[in-house]
């Protein structure tokens, strides 16, 4: 399988077929309802953390966000923190996440066609 210039392979973002887990779909659906959600990280660790929801652990959310970003479905931007958001003192670096155009298209396809296993 060939890969694009931006891909090291295996993420599913180059192929015509995309594999998403149920939890990845849930995060995408949340972003469809609220276009920008806050993310944070520590100074020492660049791993993104989502603190606004307790559906999953911080570690699980971190992994989900990284996978969705690698699949080019969301963008994680630490240069654009959300206004009117009270940050956590444990995570001093704040940013935002949003759907990419590809993420929006995937959500539309899921709505129209549904998911297949």
Secondary structure, 3 states (H helix, E strand, C coil): CCCCCCCCCCCCCCCCCCCCCHHHHHHHHHHHHCCEEEEEECCCCCCCECCCCCCCCHHHHHHHHHHHHHCCCEEEECCCCCCCCCCCCCCCEEEEEEECHHHHHHHHHHHHHCCCC
